[in-house]
Amino acid sequence: MIPSSFKKLWHSNRPQIIIFASVLLFLAIFTHNKIFLAGNDASRFAQIEALVDLHQTNIDGSKYSWTIDRVTLEGKDYSNKPPSISIVGSGIYFVLKNLFGWTFQKNEALLVYLLTLLIVGLSTAWLASRFYSSLEMHKNIQHNIRVLATIALATGTILTSFSTTFNNHTVAAALIFAAFCDAMAQKSFRTGIWISLALCVDVVPGALFIPFLALVLFNKKGRDGLVKYFSAVFIGGIVFVALNMLIAGHPLPPKLIT
C-alpha cells in the first residue's frame, strides 16, 4: 500500500515530479565519467579524495594533485575551490566506499559519474522543476508553453552542458533561483537560507545577489522581512566560515587567502 501522504504529494505536485525525474534521466545519459585536463573538476575530486582516503585537508598525495586549480599555503597545496561541494561529495564518497568498496584508484569513472549526477544533476533537475512551478504563477501562460520552456531550459541552454560536469555553477544557480522564487513569495527566512548556501557554493554570485534579494524583500515586506532574511544569511555566513576553517584554517576560501 502506498501511504496517503505520498499519494497527496504526487497528486499536488505531479507535473513538477515528472519534470524532475525526466530531467534527471536526461542528464544521466549525458553525464561525463572522465576528469578533464583543464583541472577544474580535478581540483574538487582531489579535495574529496584527500578528505576520505588521505584523512587530510590539503591535496598533497592525491592522484589529482596535478591540477592547476590549487594554491600553496605554508608549503602545502590546497584546492582553490570553495569547499562546500567537495565536502558534500566527500560524504557521498565515504558512504559509497564503505558500502561497496569503490575508490578513485580502482573505480574512478564510476565515482566521477555518480558524484556528478548526484550533486550537479540533482541540482539541475530541482532547478527545472522550480522553474516550471514559477511559470504557474503566470496564469496567461498555457500549460504546454510552460512545459516547452522548461524543456528548453534543461536541454537546450548553457545550463545543459554545465550540468553534465562536476562544477559549482549549476548548484549555485539552483540555489539562487530558489532564493529568488521564495523572495517573490515573501518567504524571507527561506530566501536567506538559499542565498547563503549559494554563497558557500559560489562566492561571487552568491554575494552579489544578497543585496538584490534584500531589496526585493524590503519592497514586499518592509523591515520585518529583512530581519528574518538577514538572520538566515547570518547563519549561512557562519556555515561559510566554518567550512573554510575546516579546510584551510582561515575564514576565507583558500583562493582568497593568497
Secondary structure, 3 states (H helix, E strand, C coil): CCCHHHHHHHHHHHHHHHHHHHHHHHHHHHCCCCCCCCCHHHHHHHHHHHHHCCCCCCCCCCCCCCCCCEEEECCEEEECCCCHHHHHHHHHHHHHHHHHCCCCCCCHHHHHHHHHHHHHHHHHHHHHHHHHHHHCCCCCCCHHHHHHHHHHHHHCCHHHHHCCCCCCHHHHHHHHHHHHHHHHCCCHHHHHHHHHHHHHHCHHHHHHHHHHHHHHHHHHHCHHHHHHHHHHHHHHHHHHHHHHHHHHCCCCCHHHHC
